[in-house]
Each structure stands twice: as C-alpha cells, then as structure tokens.
Amino acid sequence: MTAAGRVSRHAALSNCIGLMKKPESTATARAAGFRPSQQQLKAITVWIARQSDEPSLSEAIGRLVELGLSLHADPDRQKRRARKMAADAIDDMEDAAATAQGRATRKRELLDGPKEFDEVRFDRSKRNKPITE
C-alpha cells in the first residue's frame, strides 16, 4: 500500500471513529460514585419521604450535598450560633440584682474572654472584627 493510501485509510477510520464517539454531555460535573452505609441509606430514605416531590435517590443525595456545602458558605455562621447559644445561657444565669449595664458588661466579658488570651487565640486573626450577635 502506498503512503497516500495509508493516509486516506487513516482519515476514513478517523471519520468512522469520530461518528461512533459518545455525544458530549451537557452536564458540567463529572459523575461520582457513592456507596452509603445502611444507616446513611436509611437516613436518606427518611429524608426523601419528608420531601413533597419525593426525589430519586441520586437527586436526594445531590440535594443533601448542596445543603451541606451551603452550610460552609458562611464560615462565621457556626461561630455566631455558638455565641448566641452562650449568650442565651448567660442570660438564663444572670444576676437580677445587677444593673442592666453591669449585666451587659459581664456578658460581653464572658463572651469575649480574657484580654490576655487575645494574643494566643489562633482561631481569630488580628484583623477580624469581633463577631456580632
């Protein structure tokens, strides 16, 4: 076979193979496998039953992943929640005989912690503003 014949045969095979390729997916993400434990599968099934549209298992897992990721979209959310819980607990134990200003000062001191610890706190950068309630 001549070189020209091999080139045209290669071109013909390439065209055939090109026709046999799977169409490009419209999805932007790749598929990922997940093998839930029995406990996880049961929890997912219960979650599916509580949904009004009863999504498929794969749709439910996708929604649950989105919910979990959205919780981490706001990194200070957990800190604010913990601070609110601590503030509520402090309010429950407050001294009724103290003045409102005294209670507020005591609460702020308890929530912020001792000033001596500000330099050793690794979870707060120096530039961060204090967490507001």
Buried (B, 14 or more C-beta within 10 A) or exposed (E): EEEEEEEEEEEEEEEEEEEEEEEEEEEEEEEEEEEEEEEEEEEBEEBBEEEEEEBEEEEBBEBBEEEEEEEEEEEEEEEEEEBEEEBEEBEEEBEEEEEEEEBEEBBEEBBEEEEEEEEEEEEBEEEEEEBEE
